[in-house]
């Protein structure tokens, strides 16, 4: 199927895209989910694939470098035994250079985020336990290869699916990994989705903290546990915290409920601020500067 979705088709889609109202585009699109940086959408007439649109780049060279990092990152994850959905990428040259990353569509009922709301407590605890096990694979790989390669993973529940009893990790479009201690993704690219006037503040106070957390097993487990508050599943925290702590190697500080609460409030503040700044930037771009705002933003997020 990926052979049929050509760059020419996506160029046509891009030229007719309305980022503020994707459903009103020349080729309509429907937003079906969102990450913290990019929204996930389906394009009318294309079945079995979902898309992320990354208008982060100034040149084709930057885009190709990003794709190479993406391929390398996903290959590393697959190499250590983490299952991923099928995917492909396309570079589109319209008014600007845009990267489209596509993944095989996953049924809503298979998303772990949705399973949390319908499964029994025992089933949810077992699912979370399996997620902790998968993430531990990244930690073990890093311990063995840290001088050469170090991988990150954003392991919160909303980034996993359970398909026929097998976990799939699908939040791969921000390929954070280090080679010989050097981050391979230029963090300035991530700032391209933020207001220019405020990038110094985000760069100084938030960017490095957010990037670093995904290399730290304690922080990744903590992020999952704090995310259960957002998912309105706080009753799962005590037993899941105990399970997470059992997976933390000796020498890594154990997670506490107080730490979870503090982390949740801090994370909530960061992402609400980040999204608020982007919405402000969208309003100014459209209403003051009379330009098209390039990013598809999510609606109201419950936290």
Buried (B, 14 or more C-beta within 10 A) or exposed (E): EEEEBEEEBBBBBBEBBBBEEBEEBEBBBEBEBBBBBBBBBBBEEBEEBBBBBBBBBEEEEBBBBBBEBBEBBBEBBEEBEBBBBEBBBBBBEBEEBBBBBBBBBBEEEBBBBBBBEEBEEEEBBEBBBBBBEBBBBBBEBBEEEEEEBBBBBBBBBBBBBBBEEEBBBBBBBBBBBBEEEEBBBBEEBBBBBBBEEBBEBBBEEBBEEBBEBBBBBBBBBBBBBBBBBBBEBBEBBEBBBEBBBEBBEEEBEEBEEEBBBEBBEEBBEBBEBBBEBBBEBBEBBBEEEEEEBBBBBBEEEEE
